[in-house]
Amino acid sequence: MKKQITVLATILMGVLISFTSCQEMMVAPEVDNSNENNFRQMWQKFDSHYGLFLVKNIDWNKVYTSHLPMAQAARTDAELFSVLSSTVHVLDDKHINIYTNSPELTDYNSGENGHIPAQEDFDFKVVREKYLTEYHAETDDFGYGKLTSDIGYIHIKSFQGEFSFYEKNMVKAIDALASTKGIVFDIRDHKGGSDQVSKYIAGRFSSSKKLFMTSRKRNGPGHDQFDTAVNWYVEPTGKSQYTKPVILLTTSTTISAGETFTFAMLENANVTHIGTKTAGAFTDVIAHQLPNGWIITVGVGDYRGSDGKSYEGIGITPKISSENKKVDVINGVDKTLELARQRLE
């Protein structure tokens, strides 16, 4: 039992660290731990909190009706896991996960229809060892340097942590790269974080105030009940702005706050987007513990671009498409980065 509690605590901490800004932990009271009740609890949590039923045109009651008999028939954890996975697979959402405390069952991601795969089209180690002439790492997730004497490079893997960290270190990065003629901003392995950080950093490359996103969150039992929509604007931030050419690199791994950052950056006239479509999972999430100890994550909002459209399950398409092949990455070649560098030379 002690081992299970330790594993669960590790999972809980991982969930809280790995997802976007407005997270909260909802721990269920002691209740019926039958497979049927675990299914009901999960279905009800989505019913009351999930923000994208209307966007995705999902009949959640129909899902309940079709899956309840399966849950009632389930006799093992593996059978329950299969039922719950099938239930949320209907939503096709990369922000939805089921974390178990079982090494045999592992976890499930709705958008991937299984375990989240390892990234194969990008390896920062290749960039650092093969392409950068200098690099200053503030943390494993944040650093800046140069690809050539006059082409800068910034790599940020997440927007998690204190806001002041990003304020301080963006000053260092912008000051160090101020004399370059262009910057490659690399978020190809971005795992999310704070939308406020997204907005601030994009503002370091802005020359005017522009709407980049609207967001609203569920606030009632009805699938159409939301709080008042919030307008998000990108505008100049910091003591100075870098308004020379910037190339933003993304992949399908770029998710959540990495995508809201992409929204914001694309409102800046000096930014060109290269790579592959982003993950298509923008909203904030909450984590909820089921009676059996498993953890589910639920997206609670409806986030849209400045054009009023939802890109959930779709992602943001780059202006210029470029995808690295696994074999090239293994051999230390990053053709997407080479393309970005060439466009700035």
N, C-alpha and C positions, 0 to 999 in steps of 0.2 A: 504493500500500500504506500509506503514511504517513497518507493521508487516511482510509482505512478504519479504521486503528488509532485515530485521533483520534475518529472517529464512534463506534466501539465503546466507547472509554473513556467518552465522554459518556453513552452508553446505560447502561453498567454503573453509573456514578455515579447516574444518574437512578433506576435500579431500587433501589439501596441506600437512597436518600433517601426514595423514595415509598412504601415499604411498612412494615409494622408492626414491632414492637420486636425480635424475635429473628431477625434476618436473618443469613445467612452466604453467602459467595460460594464456589461449588463450580466450579472451573475444570477441565475435562476435559483429560487428557494428550493427547499427539499420537496420534491413532488414525485409522482408516479414515474418510475424509471422504465416502464415498458417500452418496447419498440414502437408501439402505436403512439404512445404519448410523446416520445422523442420526435416522431414525425410531426405530430400536431403542433408541438412547441416551435419547431423550425418553421413550419408553414405559417403559423400565426405571427411570428416575428417578422417574416418578409411581408405578410399581408398588412401589418400595421406600420412598417417603416420603409420598405423598398420604394425608391423614387422613380423607377423607370417602367412601371407596368404600362402606362399610356404610350410612352415613347416606343416601346417594343411591341405594343399591341398584344399583350399577354392576358389571357383569361385565366387568372390565378385560381378561381373557384373550380374551373374545369380540371386544372392540374391536381387540385385536392381530391376531386372525385375519382380521378383515374389512378392516383397513387395510394389512397387510403387502404384499399384492399391489399395492396402489396405490403404495406407496413404492418397490417394486421396479420398477414401470413408469415412475416419475417420471424425467424426463430434464433438467428445468430447475429453477432455484430457485423459479420461480413454481409449478410443479407440486408440488414438495416442500412449499412453504408451504401450498398448498391441502390436501395430505394431513395435515400436522401440525395445521392449523387444524380440519379435520374431526375429527381424533382427540380433541382436547381440548374441542371443542364439545359432545361427549357429556356432559361433566362440568358444563356450564352453571354456571360459577363465575367471578365477577367478580374473584377474586384470581389467576386464571390468565391469563398473558399470554405471547405470543411476540413478542420484539423482534428485528427483523432489522437488518442494517447496510446495507439497501437503501432508497433513497428511493422506489423504485417499489413495493416490497412493503409498506413501512411496518411496521405491527404488527397484532396480533390479540388481542382479549380474548374469552375463552370465554363469559362471562356476557352480553356484548353481541352475540356472534356477529359480531364485526367490530371496527372502530376505536372507541375510547371516545368517545362524542359530547360536544359542548360542552354545558354546563349552560344550560338555557333558562328554568328556573322560579325562578331567584334570581340577583341581582346585588348584591353588597355595596355597590357604588358608589351604587346607588339608595337603600339604607338610609342611607348616610352623608350623601348630599347632600339627601335629601328628608325624612328622618324624625328624625334625631338632633339634639337641641338642643346637645349637647356630646359630644366623643369624644376619648379619649386612646389613641393607638396606640403600643403598646410595640414591635411589629413589624408587618409587613404581615399576619401571621397571628393576631395577638393584640391585642385592644383592648377598651375598656369606655367607657361613657358613659351618657347619659340620653335617653329618648324624650320624657319630660315632666319636670317638676320633681321628681316623686316616683315615677317608673317608670324603673328602671335597665335597662341593656342590656349584655350581654357577647357578643362575637363571637370565636370561636376556630376557626381553619381547619385546624389540625393539632396533634398532641401530639408533634411531633418536636423533638429538641434536648435540652439538659440539664434534668434534673429540677428543679434549683435555680432555673432560669428561671421555671418555673411556680409554685413555692413563693413566690418573691419577688413576682411580678406578680399572683398571686391575692390576696396580702395587700393590694396597692394597690387592686385592683378591689373587694374586699369592704369595705375601709375607706371607699372613695369612695362606695359605694352603700349603706352601712349604714343610712342614714336613709330610704331609699326604702321604699315599701309593697309593692313587687314587682319582680322582675327577669325580663326576657326573655333566655334563654340561647340563642344562635343558632349552630347547627352545621350549617346547611343546605348548606354547601360543604366539609364536613370530609373530609380525605383520609387520615386515619389517624395512626399514631404509636405511642406507648408505652401499654400497658394499665396500667402502674403510675401514669402520669400521669392516665389516665382515673379510676382508683380514688381518687387523691388529690384531684382537683378535685371529684369527686362528694361526697367527704367534707366539703368546705367547706359543703355544703348539708344535711348529715345530722344527725339527732338521736339515732340509735341504730345499733347494729351489726346488719347484715342480710346474708345471703348474696345475691349478685347474679349469680354465674356460676361454672361449673366448666370446667376446661380440661384436656386431656390431649394428648400428642403421640406420634406414631409412634416406636417404638424397636426395630423388628424387621422382618424380611421379610414377615411375615404381615399381611394387611390388618386383622386384629383385634389386632395387637400394639401396645400403647401403654404409656407410662410411667404411674405412679400419678397419678390425677386430682388436680388442685389446686383447692381451694375458694377463691373470691374473695369478700371481704366489704367492703361499704361501711360506714364508721363515721366519726364526727366527726374531722376533721383540722384542723390549724392552730390559731391562738390563739383563734379564735371561729368560729361557724358562722352562716350566713344561713339562718334557718328560716321566713322569711315566704314567701309564694307565689312560685313560680318556674314559668315556662312554657318548656319545651324545644321548640325548633323543629328539625325534620329534613326531609330530602328523600331521594329515591332515590340521591342523590350521597353522602349520609352513609355512610361505609364504615369497616370495620375497627375501629380504636380509637375512632372516633366512635360505633360501635355498642355496643362494650363499655361506653363511657361512658353511653350511653342505658340499657343494662341497669342500671347502677349508680344512675343518677339516678331511675329509675322505682321503685326501692325506697325512695326518700325520699317521705314522705307529703305534702310540700308542693309536689311537682312534678307539673305537668300537661303531657302530651305532645300537641303540635299539629303538623300538617304532613302529609307523605306517608310511606309505608313506607320504611325504610332499605334500603340496598343488598343486605343479606343475604350479607355476606362478612366473617366475624369472625376467622378463624384467622390465626396468624402464617404468614409465607411464607419460603421460601428461593429464591435465584436460582441458576441453573445454566447454564453455557455449553456449548453443543453443539459438536461438532468443527468445524462450518462457521462458528463464531463467533456464531451467533444465541443469544439469551438466553431462557430460559424461567423462569417463576416457578411455584412449587409450594406449595400450602397444606399444612402438615404437622400440623395439629391438628384436634381435635374440641371445639369450644366450645359450651356450652349455657347457657341461662338458668337462673334459680333454680328454675324449674318442671321442670327436667331435660330440656326439649325443645331440639332443634336448630332454629335459625332460618336455617341456611345455605340460600341460594337462595330464602328466603322474606322475610326482613327483619322488622323490628319495626313493628307497626301502631300508629299514634297513637290516642289516646283520641278526639281530635277531628280529622277529616280536613279538610285545606285545601291546595289546590294552586294556585299562581299560574299564570296563562296567560302565554305568551310575549309576546303583544301588550301586556299590562299592564306587564310588566317593561320592555319596550322604551320604553313611555310613562312610565316612572318611578313606577309604582304597585306596591306590595307589599301585596296584600290579606291575605295570611297574617299578616304583621306587624301590620297594622291590627287583625285579629281578636284577636291576642295582647294587644295594647295595650288594647283595649276590655275584655277579661276582667279586666284588672288595674286599670282605672279605678274 
